[in-house]
Amino acid sequence: MKRIRPYFGLTFFFVLYLWNFPQVFQTGDRLGKFDWDLYTFHVEFLRKSYLEFGSFPLWNPYYGAGFPVWENPTSKIGSFTHLFAIFFPSLFALKFSFLFYFGLSGILNFHAFQIYNKTNWVISILFVCLFQFSGYFFQKFYAGHLNQSQGLFLPALIFYFLYLIQNKNYLIFAFTTLITYILLSEGAIYTLTQGAFLIFLLSGREIFISERKKESFVRFIWTSVFLLLVLSFKWVPMFLFVHHVGRYFVPDQFQLNLSDLYSIFFGSSQHPLLSQSLSKMQYRFWEYGNYLGQLLLYCLPLLVVTKRKLWFVLLLLVVTIWIMFGKGNWFSPVTILEQFPIYSWERVYPRWSLSVAFLFVWCLAEVIQTFYDQFREPYKVHFSVFLFLSLTYHTLDVRRMNTKYLPEIFVLNPPILNIQNKETFPITVNSVPNYGSDSQMLPALRNNLSTKDIYENLTFYHHNQSIQNKEYHGEFYLYPSYQKIQPIDWEPDTYTFGPLPKNQLLIFNQKFHPGFVINLSNVKPCSWNGYLAVPLDKDYQSIKLRYSLWISTMTNPKVDWKCEMKFH
């Protein structure tokens, strides 16, 4: 019972904080503004592929002239969200996944903080609530940035990893693997990059303070390498795809000043730009809000009594704040980080406020633990009651601030489209009517339309022809005769055709990708002006083309095997 009791306390504060959250599920099929359309689109595609075609989707033909799924960080394939989408509508699955991760991360953060820092359960609950009730996560929820809300797992990832450097524990390794897989499957790139940064530096500190430095160093190497090997089936394809394809980011337009730190972390509206209603805001303003609560502002001076063993963590806190400001001069941490490919992909440096909140709350919780230890046993109960009351006030404060715009999120009804597609496969359109979202891909998918919209920040795109263009010859056609061809069987990543004539090119209105393979030993898919094509040097009774994850992983997506017209 004593082991279960702390989780009742944690549940109490979670329920208190999320008391007004049920209204999110009362909006039916209406979408949120900003990026909700984008992420619902990806989950809807997974749901559609599984339920309508019974397939595990590897290629998404519905936008950008086709896109890999497993390698794409945004797709959420193989994640808990993907699992929920099989049983529930996509939008509900996304909302529920936020709550699921909120609860799961709370349990893991509590356990990880307690076993690594050797604190009592009151301080552990305090740490978890101070971190998870920060504004970072609801700011991302408002904007639909559902590949960043998994930053909830950052403390557990760090503490479990540091614990493994000093101790051999298979259960903790299993937890670390689970967390890392969640981050990978949900496309939490920013959490992974920040986690790698913190793990690298904090592991060096852990090895330095270890009494058995050589053994700790070996554990660090063993844990890192083994974790990468265990998760290589997801990590390698995703990293290679993003590395080969490249990313394009719009430079950050809002420069931070030192005075902005108060507005971001303790200001009445998180940031001056957030003082108005959602309807008048712009997407990028959401990167600058991370309200921590007035109680934490009052506790800020307590950091001066941080334990000596945490001075390095305090210094790291200053460095991460420095990173938040982005490029300043040649010796800025950002200038150094950008020399590494993975950090050159960062776009909005205020997202490092996630790490700032983590390090700040870590130091603060340890300081409070120090005060707790100074009390004699009878007075520790009184101090715990004081902490409980203070945390209750803090919970009500941050709930009022960080969920104050909840009713304004899900207000968009997807438009009813006039274009009707009676084919099994999608037909390509330029776009669909704008209905207030940053992307219009979801309505197209629901109407079995492929859109040229390419909303992700990847340079890997190709503008295929739409039915509105004069050059449109169909989704499948022959060249040079321009005869339209219909597949006898179609799935999102597999195309089957009946008899086809010789001396033609079978053209797909999809981008070429070297991951496509064919069931004929003497024929190889090729690129015809960027389109996926199959050369037909003789009559074929049947052709089956499919996307292979293995072949895709073994090749560079930039490889362009051009078609050579050498027919007999």
Phi and psi in degrees as a GROMACS rama.xvg file:
@    title "Ramachandran Plot"
@    xaxis  label "Phi"
@    yaxis  label "Psi"
@TYPE xy
-64.2793  -32.8695  LYS-2
-74.0383  -28.8689  ARG-3
-82.9024  -30.017  ILE-4
-54.0609  -45.0385  ARG-5
-58.3349  -34.1554  PRO-6
-72.2552  -25.8803  TYR-7
-65.4845  -41.642  PHE-8
-62.8278  -41.6169  GLY-9
-64.0932  -42.1807  LEU-10
-62.4577  -39.1371  THR-11
-57.6286  -48.4139  PHE-12
-71.5757  -32.4359  PHE-13
-66.0627  -44.2566  PHE-14
-64.2547  -40.9693  VAL-15
-61.8432  -41.727  LEU-16
-70.249  -38.6971  TYR-17
-95.6593  19.1047  LEU-18
-58.8583  -35.1958  TRP-19
-95.4554  8.25753  ASN-20
-73.2556  -29.2489  PHE-21
-54.1851  -25.0278  PRO-22
-62.7823  -21.0147  GLN-23
-62.7374  -32.4967  VAL-24
-87.9781  3.10166  PHE-25
-95.7003  4.26074  GLN-26
-96.8939  4.96062  THR-27
61.9674  -127.921  GLY-28
-94.348  4.82834  ASP-29
-72.3764  138.239  ARG-30
-94.7216  160.421  LEU-31
-85.926  163.738  GLY-32
-73.8909  178.136  LYS-33
64.2432  -119.663  PHE-34
-97.2139  10.1335  ASP-35
-62.8182  -35.8732  TRP-36
-61.2691  -43.7982  ASP-37
-59.8148  -51.0323  LEU-38
-75.5826  -31.9431  TYR-39
-65.5868  -35.9538  THR-40
-57.8983  -48.7659  PHE-41
-63.412  -42.6759  HIS-42
-69.4692  -37.0995  VAL-43
-63.3617  -37.2241  GLU-44
-64.6326  -42.9784  PHE-45
-61.5261  -42.9551  LEU-46
-63.9616  -44.8211  ARG-47
-62.5825  -44.0153  LYS-48
-63.0063  -42.2655  SER-49
-73.9184  -45.8987  TYR-50
-79.7211  -36.137  LEU-51
-88.8513  -33.2585  GLU-52
-114.929  -9.35318  PHE-53
62.9033  28.6482  GLY-54
-116.976  154.018  SER-55
-90.0758  103.214  PHE-56
-70.5798  135.832  PRO-57
-120.81  -15.8701  LEU-58
-136.162  127.091  TRP-59
-101.264  107.26  ASN-60
-88.1962  5.73821  PRO-61
-90.4303  -9.65168  TYR-62
-156.378  155.535  TYR-63
61.4793  26.8563  GLY-64
63.1775  31.6051  ALA-65
97.5912  145.849  GLY-66
-154.314  137.424  PHE-67
-62.141  149.019  PRO-68
-103.665  -55.7819  VAL-69
-60.3033  -38.7892  TRP-70
-79.3475  -22.076  GLU-71
-78.6384  118.165  ASN-72
-59.5925  -27.6652  PRO-73
-79.0801  -15.9948  THR-74
-71.2403  -27.0044  SER-75
67.0955  19.1402  LYS-76
-70.2017  138.829  ILE-77
78.5047  7.18789  GLY-78
-94.839  172.844  SER-79
-63.3653  -35.654  PHE-80
-60.3156  -40.4429  THR-81
-61.3353  -43.3198  HIS-82
-62.7446  -44.1077  LEU-83
-62.8715  -35.5818  PHE-84
-67.2841  -19.8388  ALA-85
-71.7392  -32.2025  ILE-86
-101.711  -20.7266  PHE-87
-130.359  159.195  PHE-88
-56.4672  151.752  PRO-89
-57.6366  -46.2468  SER-90
-64.56  -41.087  LEU-91
-62.8199  -40.1037  PHE-92
-61.9142  -40.4085  ALA-93
-65.5587  -44.5217  LEU-94
-63.1788  -45.4805  LYS-95
-66.3524  -35.9466  PHE-96
-62.6815  -33.9199  SER-97
-62.1778  -47.3592  PHE-98
-64.7212  -41.6489  LEU-99
-60.0212  -47.3906  PHE-100
-68.5654  -33.1541  TYR-101
-60.829  -44.2213  PHE-102
-73.5543  -45.4055  GLY-103
-62.9307  -44.507  LEU-104
-64.6122  -34.3328  SER-105
-60.8941  -43.8934  GLY-106
-64.814  -46.8234  ILE-107
-68.5279  -39.0695  LEU-108
-63.2929  -41.2942  ASN-109
-61.2161  -48.9199  PHE-110
-65.381  -44.8191  HIS-111
-65.5089  -43.53  ALA-112
-63.5623  -39.042  PHE-113
-70.8625  -43.7175  GLN-114
-75.8706  -30.0003  ILE-115
-81.6093  -45.6988  TYR-116
-88.7327  -7.35936  ASN-117
54.7065  47.3154  LYS-118
-100.198  165.452  THR-119
-79.8147  170.598  ASN-120
-70.2521  -26.1404  TRP-121
-65.5793  -46.5574  VAL-122
-67.8103  -34.716  ILE-123
-65.3941  -42.665  SER-124
-62.2375  -41.1333  ILE-125
-58.8318  -47.0391  LEU-126
-59.7991  -49.0227  PHE-127
-59.7653  -45.8692  VAL-128
-69.5583  -39.6509  CYS-129
-63.2062  -36.678  LEU-130
-77.5133  -51.4427  PHE-131
-75.6729  -19.539  GLN-132
-91.2244  8.10753  PHE-133
-70.5184  158.346  SER-134
-70.9244  -12.5509  GLY-135
-53.8991  -45.4053  TYR-136
-75.1164  -38.2829  PHE-137
-76.7251  -26.0211  PHE-138
-61.4199  -41.2707  GLN-139
-71.3239  -34.1508  LYS-140
-65.2079  -41.9166  PHE-141
-57.5247  -47.3722  TYR-142
-81.3333  -3.91563  ALA-143
76.3557  19.3091  GLY-144
-82.3898  71.481  HIS-145
-83.5621  10.3588  LEU-146
-100.581  6.97907  ASN-147
-119.145  -17.6003  GLN-148
-65.8881  -17.5173  SER-149
-72.9404  0.0319848  GLN-150
-59.7559  -13.0728  GLY-151
-54.1849  -28.7887  LEU-152
-88.3725  0.088117  PHE-153
-57.1888  -48.3895  LEU-154
-59.7083  -45.4571  PRO-155
-62.054  -40.9921  ALA-156
-59.6011  -46.6122  LEU-157
-66.4907  -51.3979  ILE-158
-67.486  -38.4096  PHE-159
-63.7982  -42.4188  TYR-160
-63.3799  -45.6274  PHE-161
-64.6678  -35.3833  LEU-162
-63.791  -38.6029  TYR-163
-68.0696  -23.0505  LEU-164
-66.1919  -31.7869  ILE-165
-100.996  -18.7796  GLN-166
-137.492  146.537  ASN-167
-96.0958  113.013  LYS-168
-150.354  111.851  ASN-169
-70.3248  -32.1049  TYR-170
-66.2749  -43.4601  LEU-171
-64.7664  -37.2382  ILE-172
-63.9617  -38.1234  PHE-173
-63.5666  -41.2647  ALA-174
-62.803  -42.8735  PHE-175
-62.5365  -41.7165  THR-176
-64.275  -43.1981  THR-177
-59.9083  -46.3567  LEU-178
-62.4662  -46.088  ILE-179
-62.5238  -39.6708  THR-180
-65.4491  -39.6346  TYR-181
-58.5166  -45.0115  ILE-182
-64.1693  -40.2107  LEU-183
-67.1874  -48.5336  LEU-184
-68.2096  -27.2729  SER-185
-91.7356  -1.68728  GLU-186
70.6759  32.9827  GLY-187
-81.1287  66.046  ALA-188
-61.9563  -42.8709  ILE-189
-65.7763  -38.7112  TYR-190
-66.5332  -39.8129  THR-191
-65.114  -43.1377  LEU-192
-67.2712  -41.2754  THR-193
-68.7509  -39.5097  GLN-194
-61.6823  -41.9948  GLY-195
-62.5612  -41.4483  ALA-196
-60.8087  -49.049  PHE-197
-69.4716  -40.5863  LEU-198
-62.4889  -42.2251  ILE-199
-60.9383  -48.2918  PHE-200
-73.2394  -43.8413  LEU-201
-70.8469  -28.6335  LEU-202
-67.7197  -37.9339  SER-203
-60.0843  -40.865  GLY-204
-65.3671  -41.6344  ARG-205
-62.5773  -41.2947  GLU-206
-67.4425  -37.6308  ILE-207
-64.6047  -40.4042  PHE-208
-87.3121  -3.93946  ILE-209
-71.8897  145.118  SER-210
-78.5008  -19.5671  GLU-211
-123.813  76.9001  ARG-212
-62.1362  -42.4509  LYS-213
-63.578  -44.5874  LYS-214
-65.1906  -38.7008  GLU-215
-66.1803  -38.4957  SER-216
-64.4772  -41.9822  PHE-217
-63.5077  -40.8689  VAL-218
-62.4763  -39.8067  ARG-219
-60.8085  -48.0147  PHE-220
-64.6247  -45.2598  ILE-221
-62.0817  -45.8992  TRP-222
-63.0152  -44.5524  THR-223
-62.7513  -50.6407  SER-224
-67.0938  -44.2472  VAL-225
-66.2364  -36.7502  PHE-226
-64.3816  -42.1214  LEU-227
-65.3462  -38.8547  LEU-228
-67.3124  -43.7226  LEU-229
-60.6222  -38.6165  VAL-230
-101.647  13.5362  LEU-231
-62.8537  -27.1414  SER-232
-62.5961  -22.5399  PHE-233
-109.112  -38.9217  LYS-234
-65.8452  -48.2681  TRP-235
-63.6508  -52.2942  VAL-236
-58.7379  -40.4398  PRO-237
-66.4446  -45.6092  MET-238
-64.8224  -44.6448  PHE-239
-62.9782  -40.8237  LEU-240
-62.4372  -51.5305  PHE-241
-65.1351  -38.4862  VAL-242
-67.2696  -42.0732  HIS-243
-72.6272  -41.0629  HIS-244
-73.7654  -39.8726  VAL-245
86.2348  162.166  GLY-246
-130.634  146.5  ARG-247
-122.159  124.512  TYR-248
-124.164  143.424  PHE-249
-77.308  129.54  VAL-250
-58.3598  149.208  PRO-251
-66.6481  126.305  ASP-252
-95.5679  -13.8322  GLN-253
-108.338  108.544  PHE-254
-82.6203  139.764  GLN-255
-92.0279  144.982  LEU-256
-114.452  164.579  ASN-257
-59.1517  -35.1876  LEU-258
-68.3041  -18.5433  SER-259
-69.3137  -20.8015  ASP-260
-60.0362  -39.6521  LEU-261
-63.9314  -44.5545  TYR-262
-64.4807  -37.8516  SER-263
-69.8201  -45.6603  ILE-264
-98.5373  -25.679  PHE-265
-134.511  -3.5682  PHE-266
-67.4103  158.306  GLY-267
-65.0441  -22.9251  SER-268
-128.191  27.3131  SER-269
68.9919  -36.6599  GLN-270
-166.533  145.215  HIS-271
-51.7116  -32.2784  PRO-272
-72.9735  -11.7784  LEU-273
-102.732  18.4539  LEU-274
-80.8148  -4.18915  SER-275
-115.344  171.362  GLN-276
-66.1023  160.635  SER-277
-55.5148  -37.8763  LEU-278
-62.5773  -21.1353  SER-279
-104.682  5.66553  LYS-280
-93.3752  163.951  MET-281
-109.838  156.245  GLN-282
-53.6464  -47.0204  TYR-283
-72.2287  -15.1482  ARG-284
-62.5908  -24.0976  PHE-285
-71.6827  -12.9508  TRP-286
-73.5277  -10.1882  GLU-287
-112.899  16.9053  TYR-288
-118.44  131.374  GLY-289
-158.112  56.5143  ASN-290
-59.3203  123.657  TYR-291
-98.0767  -20.5339  LEU-292
110.965  147.824  GLY-293
-65.8991  -32.0615  GLN-294
-61.3821  -39.7748  LEU-295
-69.8497  -30.5692  LEU-296
-63.5417  -43.685  LEU-297
-66.3552  -28.7904  TYR-298
-85.9296  -7.59801  CYS-299
-52.8043  -42.0594  LEU-300
-62.467  -17.9347  PRO-301
-65.3641  -17.1098  LEU-302
-64.369  -16.8827  LEU-303
-67.8303  -18.5501  VAL-304
-104.547  26.7374  VAL-305
-61.7314  138.848  THR-306
-59.5875  150.313  LYS-307
-58.3696  -36.8338  ARG-308
-67.5275  -14.3893  LYS-309
-106.829  10.3987  LEU-310
-61.8244  -36.5359  TRP-311
-63.3274  -39.8189  PHE-312
-64.3498  -39.1151  VAL-313
-64.2619  -39.9107  LEU-314
-65.3853  -39.4611  LEU-315
-64.246  -33.5697  LEU-316
-60.2631  -44.1703  LEU-317
-63.1131  -41.3474  VAL-318
-63.9637  -42.7801  VAL-319
-67.3584  -34.6514  THR-320
-62.4242  -40.1371  ILE-321
-62.0586  -40.0924  TRP-322
-63.3223  -35.98  ILE-323
-55.0183  -30.7253  MET-324
-79.0954  -6.62829  PHE-325
74.7062  -152.954  GLY-326
-71.9525  127.522  LYS-327
-124.688  -53.0096  GLY-328
-152.594  -177.294  ASN-329
-66.3147  -24.4818  TRP-330
-99.1637  11.4859  PHE-331
-66.1659  143.26  SER-332
-55.988  -32.5403  PRO-333
-64.2822  -39.9829  VAL-334
-60.5988  -37.493  THR-335
-73.2394  -44.6598  ILE-336
-61.3306  -35.1766  LEU-337
-68.6876  -6.94274  GLU-338
-75.8219  -15.2112  GLN-339
-98.5379  132.745  PHE-340
-54.0336  -41.347  PRO-341
-65.7316  -30.491  ILE-342
-90.8168  -14.6055  TYR-343
-72.3154  -10.5515  SER-344
-89.0795  -7.11166  TRP-345
-64.6198  142.584  GLU-346
-113.754  -55.5548  ARG-347
-110.659  103.944  VAL-348
-67.2806  -25.418  TYR-349
-60.349  -11.8973  PRO-350
-64.6636  -14.8882  ARG-351
-70.1245  -4.85963  TRP-352
-60.1939  -21.6192  SER-353
-58.9197  -48.5098  LEU-354
-69.6789  -34.3996  SER-355
-61.2681  -47.0436  VAL-356
-61.9133  -41.627  ALA-357
-62.3454  -50.0579  PHE-358
-67.7513  -38.9125  LEU-359
-63.7677  -47.3382  PHE-360
-68.8811  -34.0915  VAL-361
-59.3191  -51.8172  TRP-362
-61.9078  -42.2497  CYS-363
-65.1766  -42.8877  LEU-364
-62.9652  -37.8041  ALA-365
-67.9088  -36.3001  GLU-366
-64.2069  -44.685  VAL-367
-64.2157  -35.7725  ILE-368
-61.416  -38.2994  GLN-369
-61.6535  -45.096  THR-370
-62.7522  -40.4599  PHE-371
-59.566  -41.6033  TYR-372
-67.5479  -21.205  ASP-373
-76.0164  -20.9316  GLN-374
-78.4694  146.093  PHE-375
-70.6136  159.656  ARG-376
-51.9146  -46.3122  GLU-377
-63.0429  -30.8657  PRO-378
-85.8182  -12.8762  TYR-379
-65.3749  -31.7595  LYS-380
-65.1109  -42.8541  VAL-381
-63.9007  -40.9589  HIS-382
-66.6897  -35.9896  PHE-383
-65.2239  -40.2032  SER-384
-62.6219  -41.3302  VAL-385
-61.4347  -42.8589  PHE-386
-64.8673  -38.3689  LEU-387
-62.4566  -44.783  PHE-388
-66.9372  -40.9269  LEU-389
-63.6791  -40.6837  SER-390
-67.952  -33.1244  LEU-391
-63.5882  -44.5814  THR-392
-61.957  -43.8874  TYR-393
-61.6501  -42.8039  HIS-394
-61.8133  -44.3137  THR-395
-65.4773  -35.8979  LEU-396
-66.6713  -51.6111  ASP-397
-71.8415  -29.7287  VAL-398
-64.513  -43.3954  ARG-399
-61.9585  -36.3258  ARG-400
-84.5485  -45.3334  MET-401
-86.6151  -11.7896  ASN-402
-120.308  20.1558  THR-403
-70.2717  -18.8246  LYS-404
-107.291  15.6854  TYR-405
-53.3059  -44.0325  LEU-406
-64.3254  -14.3516  PRO-407
-95.6234  3.95341  GLU-408
-81.1031  -65.9267  ILE-409
-89.2859  84.8135  PHE-410
-127.6  3.53813  VAL-411
-103.354  126.658  LEU-412
-99.4992  121.09  ASN-413
-56.4675  141.117  PRO-414
-72.7229  155.798  PRO-415
-87.8476  119.44  ILE-416
-89.3342  145.387  LEU-417
-82.611  -26.026  ASN-418
-72.3804  126.212  ILE-419
-113.769  128.026  GLN-420
-115.145  115.03  ASN-421
-93.7275  -3.13969  LYS-422
-80.2982  159.271  GLU-423
-69.4986  -40.2179  THR-424
-85.5054  156.776  PHE-425
-76.6508  150.16  PRO-426
-108.374  148.564  ILE-427
-89.4212  133.316  THR-428
-125.495  159.626  VAL-429
-63.0843  -51.4185  ASN-430
-167.627  -176.352  SER-431
-125.096  165.287  VAL-432
-56.3389  139.138  PRO-433
-73.6088  132.329  ASN-434
-125.226  20.8146  TYR-435
106.687  -1.38133  GLY-436
-100.451  159.548  SER-437
-69.3755  -19.7457  ASP-438
-134.402  152.231  SER-439
-122.337  30.6409  GLN-440
-78.3705  -34.5446  MET-441
-61.2582  -47.3896  LEU-442
-59.251  -35.2002  PRO-443
-64.8734  -46.0173  ALA-444
-60.2678  -43.1175  LEU-445
-66.4823  -21.0342  ARG-446
-102.484  16.4699  ASN-447
57.9742  42.5708  ASN-448
-115.491  144.859  LEU-449
-101.162  127.072  SER-450
-107.105  149.617  THR-451
-79.3144  -3.9844  LYS-452
-59.4937  130.833  ASP-453
-129.871  92.1276  ILE-454
-86.4978  -18.9223  TYR-455
-79.3859  155.721  GLU-456
-84.6259  56.9501  ASN-457
-120.225  140.979  LEU-458
-81.6307  -2.90339  THR-459
-84.0028  86.0146  PHE-460
-147.805  163.591  TYR-461
-154.15  126.337  HIS-462
-84.6884  101.116  HIS-463
-79.6013  169.017  ASN-464
-79.9799  142.456  GLN-465
-108.572  167.459  SER-466
-65.9818  -14.3058  ILE-467
-82.81  -9.82866  GLN-468
-92.1457  147.902  ASN-469
-66.551  -29.0927  LYS-470
-82.5315  0.345656  GLU-471
-72.061  124.998  TYR-472
-118.387  11.6495  HIS-473
111.046  167.85  GLY-474
-75.0966  -26.159  GLU-475
-138.651  126.796  PHE-476
-155.178  167.354  TYR-477
-101.973  146.613  LEU-478
-125.523  133.313  TYR-479
-96.7345  6.40235  PRO-480
-77.177  -18.5686  SER-481
58.7555  28.4795  TYR-482
-77.7761  130.079  GLN-483
-72.4797  141.965  LYS-484
-125.922  139.687  ILE-485
-110.369  132.116  GLN-486
-71.6198  146.107  PRO-487
-82.8961  -17.8679  ILE-488
-150.978  137.353  ASP-489
-138.883  132.253  TRP-490
-132.183  161.467  GLU-491
-53.9553  -30.3099  PRO-492
-122.448  13.8343  ASP-493
-142.897  129.603  THR-494
-126.731  128.963  TYR-495
-121.775  131.631  THR-496
-123.792  151.963  PHE-497
-84.7593  -150.304  GLY-498
-57.4969  135.537  PRO-499
-131.33  141.102  LEU-500
-76.6871  159.583  PRO-501
-84.4366  172.509  LYS-502
57.5726  39.1863  ASN-503
-137.263  162.633  GLN-504
-109.482  127.242  LEU-505
-84.9  112.864  LEU-506
-103.034  134.326  ILE-507
-106.95  138.377  PHE-508
-81.51  48.8055  ASN-509
-134.766  156.487  GLN-510
-70.1339  149.635  LYS-511
-71.7049  139.151  PHE-512
-142.734  132.307  HIS-513
-67.6892  -3.5674  PRO-514
-78.7789  -7.78109  GLY-515
-81.2522  135.7  PHE-516
-126.562  161.53  VAL-517
-127.379  157.492  ILE-518
-82.7123  6.97795  ASN-519
-106.656  130.362  LEU-520
-71.4386  -29.3578  SER-521
-100.623  10.1606  ASN-522
-124.827  139.953  VAL-523
-130.364  129.669  LYS-524
-58.1971  147.995  PRO-525
-142.38  176.569  CYS-526
-105.779  122.772  SER-527
-114.485  98.1504  TRP-528
54.8566  36.3225  ASN-529
91.3883  -9.76574  GLY-530
-89.5113  149.249  TYR-531
-70.0216  132.461  LEU-532
-146.432  159.035  ALA-533
-130.281  120.708  VAL-534
-76.1288  132.347  PRO-535
-110.871  91.81  LEU-536
-84.2231  -8.52432  ASP-537
-155.91  173.609  LYS-538
-68.8355  133.14  ASP-539
-122.98  135.83  TYR-540
-82.714  -25.247  GLN-541
-158.654  137.669  SER-542
-135.289  134.073  ILE-543
-127.95  119.339  LYS-544
-112.756  132.9  LEU-545
-141.926  158.004  ARG-546
-91.1716  126.369  TYR-547
-108.02  120.338  SER-548
-64.6466  -38.3552  LEU-549
-64.8168  -47.5573  TRP-550
-63.9881  -39.3289  ILE-551
-62.1591  -40.8482  SER-552
-66.997  -32.4217  THR-553
-82.9298  -7.16616  MET-554
-124.955  163.334  THR-555
-89.0905  125.666  ASN-556
-58.2843  -18.235  PRO-557
-80.4697  -12.5258  LYS-558
-60.0123  130.089  VAL-559
-125.137  92.1605  ASP-560
-80.3589  100.673  TRP-561
-74.2308  141.885  LYS-562
-72.1621  136.701  CYS-563
-113.068  121.142  GLU-564
-81.2898  82.6476  MET-565
-122.446  63.8345  LYS-566
-91.5842  151.592  PHE-567
